[in-house]
Amino acid sequence: MTNVNGTRIERLDEAADKIVATSSLSTELFALVDELNAQPDLGRALTDPALEAEGRDKLAGALLGKRLSGPTVDFVVQALALDWASGREFTSGLGRQAIRIALRSTDADQVRTELNVVRETLATHDELRVAMAGHTAGEEARAKLVDQLLGDKVDPVTAMLVGRAVRDGEHVQDALWSCMELASQVLGRILARVTVARPLPAYQMAELGEQLRRLYGQPVDMAEHVDPSVLGGVRVELGDDVIDGTVATKLSEAQRELA
């Protein structure tokens, strides 16, 4: 991601955080994102650099005004003012905000926790993971599977985000992780993936979280991933940073030194 795009994303985050987050707003944005993905020419038209800002606003109102509510159109107009490099980049930016607004409209902490449970379940159940990835089922069948698994057992936003994530097929777990990172972000935190051979006691997780908080200067959410192949120790992934203290890594390093 370029610095320019990063600035656009930050500015769009700021604009979105100033409006009231509602489920209807996120639903309409998701519908628009789906339409833009299905009709890329529409996204290119809305982000055409040859159009002045006023002309772009009028085009957005003409194309979207009859299908979307006033608040949604107003937000889209604000987003268009950021001069996106392409229709695809604009669509991606709206998709990110649709997720953030959905998370802000509910208990984002609960949703993040529930999404991690789903990710861990997929990681430990091969048949379910294959089904969710779409190797043996179409999109409609996968949607039904999500409904059967989650139903009313989780926050509606959790179910909705899982349902959208399964559209990514093989990348479903990456999509879920991205949603979890956004959940932490809207709460003013950062998300760390903690890989261990067996679940850590609560006090050890709390101590690790406090160490990471001091290191990074802000609260850290912990998403535990159990992987017996690490043998022991802890591996922490936080953004692009990796802190690997697992036994498997230490053994591998020792073997390289002896070779």
Disulfide bonds with the S-S distance in Angstrom:
none
